[in-house]
Amino acid sequence: MDIYADLGVRRVINADARLTRLGGSLMAEPVRAAMDAAARSYVDMFELQAAVSARLAELTNNEAAHVCTGAAAGLFLTTMACTVGSDMRQIARLPDLGDRDEVIIHCAHRIPYDMAVRLTGARLVTIGNVLQTSPWELEAAIGPRTAAVLYIAGEHLARGALPLPEVVMIAHAHGVPVIVDAAAQLPPPENLWRFTRDIGADLAVFSGGKDMGGPQASGLIVGRADLVAACAAHCSPNQRLGRPMKVGKEEMVGLLAAVERYLGMDHAARIARFEQIVAGWVDALDDGDGVRARRDFPNEAGQPTPRALISLDTARCGLSGAELRERLWGGDPRVAVAAAGADAISITPDTLEPGEELLVVEAIRRALAQETARFRLASGSAC
């Protein structure tokens, strides 16, 4: 049975990125099998969350862990943990957060997902600018209403922000916890404990549905035991503000299976394979004339994986980057690639199934050839 064909929905060859709008990632058989097994019984959800979380904490070298419904839900819950804690008397006064309702964030770290922090009722206090931030600006922003500092990890966001170790040092000197949004910061797998155990951040949040290959509607919170326990107090199955962000037994067990599998993978071999694919793409697509291809690094989320940047000379090819993306997306199956300015696209190997890297090249060549034939008739030029 092909459920997508039955629904009239085209499949996608994803050479773009692990994106929610494309379904996150593909789950391996051990993850699917674990979710199927979990779906066959009723279970005490408090007991299951505790057992799965304990195992995840052990696997990731953290004091504690908690499964949530994606990284954005993790930002909501970690903010609730830092503003309100697990005191039932304070929780009973919600949505009033009380005296600690400010979360500090670098200007360079403002992203669309920080709305998850604001959903709690907390106010974001921005420091620095997109080009630079000085230590004194963080010091000056910390006050009696400060609940936490939110740090968005990723090489692509490093410019304009203080280094995380310095943020942790300053915040902890004032008794303020640090939350790291590390949603897409895998690989390397060591990041699962580097931000917390090694650098000293109090909480870190990861997406379960990206490189770990877990359920798309899952996320992982790791860090300080007391704050992770507070996260649990604010979400389902409790009747709290986090109740709508309900995580199912299938997602809990599926994420555990995904983490176990992920930590057992040969990541050096994975990266080597990605490099080989990118080198093949460059050789196949760089014609030195109307189409130029080169290796690009890191990827769009700042992860240490390569991708290929394909630049087009529109005057010779007759296609812009946006038009090429549209042609690729219009096929069956669709081919998703990333925009890289007006006249370029980027393609990534780490979201592809074996053999799909060849289909991506074929689709790009076919789209360029079709336009070349038309363009030659119109102008006599060649790509």
C-alpha positions in Angstrom: 0.0 0.0 0.0 1.3 3.5 -0.9 -0.5 5.8 1.4 0.8 8.9 -0.3 -0.2 7.8 -3.7 -3.7 6.9 -2.4 -4.0 10.5 -1.1 -2.6 12.0 -4.3 0.4 13.4 -2.5 3.8 13.4 -4.2 6.8 12.0 -2.4 9.8 14.3 -1.9 13.5 13.6 -2.4 14.9 15.8 0.3 18.2 17.4 -0.6 17.3 20.6 1.3 17.5 20.0 5.1 15.7 18.2 8.0 12.8 20.6 8.0 9.4 20.3 9.7 7.7 21.3 6.5 9.2 18.3 4.8 8.3 15.9 7.6 11.5 16.2 9.7 13.6 13.0 9.0 13.1 9.4 8.1 12.8 6.9 11.0 14.9 3.7 10.8 13.3 0.3 11.3 14.4 -0.1 15.0 12.6 3.2 15.8 9.4 2.3 13.9 9.4 -1.2 15.5 9.7 0.4 19.0 6.8 2.7 18.3 4.7 -0.1 17.0 5.4 -2.1 20.1 4.6 0.8 22.4 1.2 1.3 20.6 0.0 -2.2 21.5 -0.5 -1.6 25.3 -1.9 0.8 27.8 0.7 2.0 30.3 1.0 4.4 33.2 2.4 7.5 31.5 4.1 8.9 34.6 5.9 5.6 35.0 6.9 5.4 31.4 8.2 8.9 31.2 10.3 8.4 34.3 11.7 5.1 33.0 12.5 6.4 29.5 13.9 9.7 30.9 16.2 7.8 33.3 17.6 5.7 30.5 18.0 8.8 28.3 19.9 10.6 31.1 22.2 7.7 31.4 22.8 7.5 27.6 23.5 11.2 27.3 25.7 11.6 30.4 23.3 14.0 32.0 21.8 14.3 35.5 18.3 14.1 34.0 16.3 14.0 30.8 12.8 14.5 29.6 10.9 13.7 26.4 8.8 16.5 25.0 6.9 17.1 21.7 9.7 18.8 19.8 12.3 21.4 20.5 9.9 24.4 20.6 7.9 22.6 23.3 11.2 22.1 25.1 11.8 25.9 25.0 8.4 26.4 26.5 8.9 23.9 29.3 12.4 24.9 30.2 11.2 28.5 30.4 8.4 27.4 32.7 10.9 25.5 34.8 13.2 28.6 35.2 10.4 31.1 35.8 8.0 29.1 38.0 9.9 26.0 39.0 8.0 23.0 40.5 6.4 24.7 43.5 2.7 23.8 43.3 1.7 27.1 45.1 3.4 29.1 42.3 2.0 26.8 39.6 -1.5 27.4 41.0 -1.1 31.1 40.4 -0.4 30.7 36.6 -0.5 32.4 34.2 1.0 34.9 36.6 4.7 34.1 36.5 5.5 36.1 39.6 8.7 38.1 40.1 11.0 36.2 37.8 9.6 36.7 34.3 12.5 37.9 32.1 14.6 35.7 29.8 17.8 37.3 28.3 18.7 36.5 24.7 21.4 37.8 22.3 20.1 40.0 19.5 22.0 37.7 17.1 20.0 34.8 18.5 16.5 36.1 17.8 14.9 33.4 15.8 11.3 32.5 14.8 11.2 29.9 17.5 11.7 32.2 20.5 8.0 32.7 20.4 7.8 29.5 22.4 9.5 31.4 25.3 7.0 34.2 25.0 4.0 31.8 25.1 4.8 31.3 28.7 4.2 35.0 29.5 7.9 35.6 29.9 9.5 38.8 28.4 12.6 38.6 26.3 15.4 41.0 27.1 17.7 41.5 24.2 21.4 42.2 24.6 24.0 43.3 22.0 23.5 43.7 18.3 23.8 41.4 15.3 27.5 42.1 15.0 28.8 42.0 18.6 27.9 41.7 22.3 30.1 42.8 25.2 30.2 40.9 28.5 29.1 44.0 30.4 25.9 44.0 28.4 24.9 40.6 29.8 26.0 41.7 33.3 23.8 44.9 33.0 20.8 42.9 31.8 20.7 40.6 34.7 18.4 41.8 37.5 15.9 40.6 40.1 13.4 39.6 37.4 15.8 37.5 35.4 14.8 33.9 35.2 17.2 32.5 32.6 19.5 33.2 29.7 18.5 31.6 26.5 21.4 30.7 24.2 20.8 29.5 20.6 23.7 27.2 19.7 25.1 26.8 16.2 28.1 28.0 14.2 25.9 30.0 11.9 24.7 32.1 14.9 28.1 32.6 16.6 28.8 36.0 15.2 27.5 38.7 17.4 27.1 36.5 20.5 29.3 35.9 23.5 30.8 32.4 23.7 28.7 30.0 25.6 31.3 29.3 28.3 31.5 33.0 29.1 27.7 33.3 29.2 27.5 30.4 31.6 30.2 31.9 33.8 28.5 35.3 34.0 25.0 34.0 34.5 26.0 31.5 37.2 27.9 34.2 39.1 24.4 35.8 39.5 22.6 32.6 40.2 20.9 32.6 36.8 20.4 29.3 34.8 21.3 29.0 31.1 19.1 27.2 28.6 20.7 26.1 25.3 18.5 25.7 22.3 20.4 23.0 20.4 17.5 21.8 18.3 19.5 21.1 15.2 23.0 20.8 16.8 23.6 17.1 16.0 26.0 15.8 14.8 28.3 15.5 16.6 26.6 13.2 19.1 28.8 14.5 21.9 26.7 17.7 21.9 24.1 15.7 23.9 26.4 16.2 26.9 28.9 18.9 25.8 26.6 21.9 26.4 25.5 20.7 29.8 28.0 18.4 31.4 31.1 19.9 29.8 30.3 23.6 29.4 28.0 23.9 32.4 24.7 25.0 30.9 21.7 24.1 33.1 19.4 22.8 30.3 19.7 21.9 26.7 17.0 21.1 24.2 17.3 18.9 21.1 14.9 18.0 18.3 14.1 14.3 18.2 13.0 14.5 14.5 16.2 15.8 12.9 19.6 14.0 12.8 18.7 11.6 15.5 16.0 10.2 13.2 13.4 9.9 15.9 9.7 10.8 15.8 9.1 14.2 14.3 6.8 15.1 17.2 9.5 14.5 19.8 12.2 16.5 21.5 14.7 15.9 24.3 15.5 18.1 27.3 18.6 17.3 29.3 20.4 18.9 32.2 20.0 19.7 35.9 17.8 17.3 37.7 15.8 19.9 39.6 15.0 21.9 36.5 14.2 18.8 34.4 11.8 17.7 37.1 10.2 21.2 37.0 9.8 20.7 33.2 7.9 17.5 33.9 5.6 19.2 36.4 4.4 21.7 33.7 3.4 19.2 31.0 1.0 16.3 30.3 -0.3 14.1 31.8 -0.5 16.9 34.4 -3.2 19.5 33.8 -0.8 22.4 33.4 -0.1 25.0 30.8 2.0 22.5 28.9 -0.8 20.0 28.6 -1.5 20.8 24.9 2.1 19.7 24.2 1.2 16.1 24.9 3.8 13.5 24.1 2.6 10.0 23.4 3.9 6.6 24.6 4.9 5.9 21.0 7.1 9.1 20.8 8.7 8.4 24.2 9.7 4.9 23.2 10.6 5.9 19.7 12.9 8.6 20.8 14.7 6.3 23.2 15.2 3.8 20.4 16.5 6.6 18.1 19.0 7.9 20.7 20.3 4.4 21.4 20.7 3.8 17.6 22.3 7.3 17.1 24.9 6.8 19.8 25.9 3.5 18.3 26.5 4.9 14.8 29.9 5.4 13.1 29.6 9.2 12.7 33.1 9.5 11.2 32.1 7.1 8.4 28.8 9.0 7.9 30.7 12.3 7.4 33.2 10.6 5.1 30.3 9.4 3.0 28.7 12.9 2.9 32.1 14.3 1.7 32.2 11.7 -1.0 28.7 12.5 -2.2 29.4 16.2 -2.3 32.7 15.7 -4.2 30.7 13.6 -6.7 28.1 16.4 -7.1 30.8 19.0 -7.7 32.5 16.9 -10.3 29.1 16.2 -12.0 27.7 19.7 -12.0 30.6 22.1 -12.2 30.9 22.8 -16.0 33.1 25.9 -15.5 30.8 28.0 -17.6 27.2 28.7 -16.8 27.0 26.4 -13.8 29.6 26.4 -11.0 29.6 23.9 -8.1 31.7 23.9 -5.0 31.8 22.3 -1.5 30.2 24.5 1.2 30.6 24.1 4.9 29.0 24.0 7.4 25.4 23.3 6.5 22.5 25.6 6.9 22.1 24.9 10.6 25.7 25.2 11.5 26.2 21.4 11.7 29.6 20.0 10.8 28.4 18.4 7.6 29.2 19.4 4.0 26.9 20.4 1.2 27.2 21.6 -2.4 26.6 25.1 -3.5 25.4 25.4 -7.2 25.7 28.9 -8.7 24.0 29.7 -12.0 25.0 32.3 -14.6 21.4 33.3 -15.6 22.7 35.1 -18.7 24.1 31.8 -20.0 21.6 29.3 -18.6 18.4 31.3 -18.7 17.6 30.0 -15.2 17.8 31.7 -11.8 18.3 29.7 -8.6 14.6 30.3 -7.7 13.5 29.0 -11.1 15.6 25.9 -10.8 14.2 25.2 -7.4 10.7 25.6 -8.8 11.4 23.2 -11.7 12.8 20.6 -9.2 9.9 21.0 -6.9 7.4 20.6 -9.8 8.6 17.1 -10.7 7.3 13.7 -9.5 8.8 12.9 -7.2 9.5 16.4 -6.0 13.2 17.3 -5.4 13.6 19.8 -2.5 16.7 22.0 -2.5 17.7 25.0 -0.5 17.7 28.6 -1.7 21.2 30.3 -1.6 20.5 33.8 -2.9 18.9 34.8 -6.1 21.1 32.7 -8.5 22.2 29.7 -6.4 20.9 26.6 -4.6 22.5 24.3 -2.1 22.0 20.6 -1.9 22.8 18.4 1.1 23.6 14.7 1.3 22.7 13.9 4.9 18.9 13.8 4.3 19.1 11.4 1.4 18.5 7.6 1.2 21.2 5.6 -0.6 21.0 6.2 -4.4 19.0 9.4 -4.1 22.1 11.5 -4.6 22.2 10.3 -8.2 18.5 11.1 -8.7 19.2 14.7 -7.5 22.0 15.2 -10.0 19.8 13.7 -12.8 16.9 16.0 -11.9 19.2 19.1 -11.9 20.8 18.2 -15.2 17.3 17.5 -16.7 16.0 20.9 -15.6 19.1 22.7 -16.9 19.0 20.7 -20.2 15.4 21.6 -20.8 16.1 25.3 -20.3 19.3 25.1 -22.4 17.4 23.8 -25.4 14.8 26.6 -25.1 17.5 29.2 -24.4 19.6 28.2 -27.4 16.6 28.7 -29.7 16.0 32.1 -28.2 19.6 33.4 -28.1 22.1 31.0 -29.5 23.9 30.8 -26.1 24.8 27.5 -24.4 25.0 26.6 -20.7 
